[in-house]
Amino acid sequence: MTLKIDLSNHGLTKEFSIAKFKLHAEYETSNEQEKAIEKLKVQLKNSQERCILLGVTGSGKTFAMANLIEKVQRPTLIISHNKTLARQLYLEMA
């Protein structure tokens, strides 16, 4: 997959090769996670600007997000509000 950033009006154009995201997991998604993933896929397909996945601690939001990224194969920016969660996300996505 190639990502092209075109800012030609500023004299910049850059292409990046991006590897496909492949999730390696020891377990499968739950029915609830699969429902959430499918709803988020529809929202992304319909170009919805904002998507929110809410869940209690330990409900598998990160795992669901990783599954969604694998299914849609689109460049994704994941932002965390603290270093502890950022490290957890890094370890789970790496």
C-alpha positions in Angstrom: 0.0 0.0 0.0 1.3 3.5 -0.8 0.3 6.7 1.0 0.7 9.8 -1.1 0.8 13.2 0.7 0.2 16.0 -1.8 0.9 19.5 -0.6 1.9 20.7 -4.1 0.6 24.1 -3.4 3.4 24.3 -0.8 5.9 22.6 -3.1 5.7 19.2 -1.3 4.8 15.8 -2.5 5.8 12.6 -0.7 5.0 8.9 -1.1 5.3 6.4 1.7 5.2 2.6 1.5 3.0 1.2 4.2 3.0 -2.4 5.3 -0.4 -4.1 5.8 -1.4 -4.3 9.5 -1.7 -7.9 10.6 -3.0 -8.8 14.0 -1.5 -11.8 15.8 -3.8 -12.6 18.7 -4.2 -15.6 20.9 -7.9 -15.2 21.2 -10.9 -14.3 19.0 -13.2 -11.3 19.3 -16.4 -11.7 21.4 -19.8 -11.2 19.8 -20.1 -7.8 21.4 -16.7 -6.7 20.0 -17.6 -8.0 16.6 -20.9 -6.0 16.6 -18.9 -2.9 17.6 -16.3 -3.5 14.9 -19.0 -3.9 12.2 -20.8 -0.7 13.3 -17.5 1.2 13.2 -16.7 -0.2 9.7 -20.0 1.1 8.5 -19.4 4.5 10.0 -15.9 4.7 8.3 -17.3 3.5 5.0 -19.9 6.3 5.2 -17.2 8.8 5.8 -18.5 9.7 9.3 -16.1 12.2 10.7 -16.1 10.9 14.3 -16.4 7.4 15.7 -16.3 6.7 19.4 -15.9 3.3 21.0 -17.0 3.3 24.7 -16.4 0.5 27.1 -15.5 -0.2 30.7 -11.9 -1.0 31.7 -10.9 -4.4 30.4 -13.8 -4.7 27.9 -11.4 -5.2 25.0 -11.6 -1.7 23.3 -7.9 -1.9 22.2 -8.4 -5.4 20.8 -11.5 -4.3 19.0 -9.7 -1.3 17.6 -6.8 -3.5 16.4 -9.2 -5.8 14.7 -10.9 -2.9 13.0 -7.6 -1.5 11.7 -6.7 -4.9 10.3 -10.1 -5.2 8.5 -10.1 -1.7 7.0 -6.4 -1.5 6.2 -6.3 2.3 6.4 -3.5 4.3 7.9 -4.5 5.0 11.5 -3.4 7.5 14.1 -3.9 6.4 17.7 -3.6 9.0 20.4 -3.3 8.4 24.1 -3.8 10.9 26.9 -1.0 9.5 29.1 2.3 7.6 28.9 1.0 4.5 30.7 -1.8 3.9 28.2 0.5 4.9 25.3 2.9 2.1 26.3 0.1 -0.4 26.6 -1.2 0.5 23.2 2.3 0.2 21.7 2.8 -3.2 23.2 -0.5 -4.5 22.1 -0.2 -3.1 18.5 3.5 -4.0 17.9 
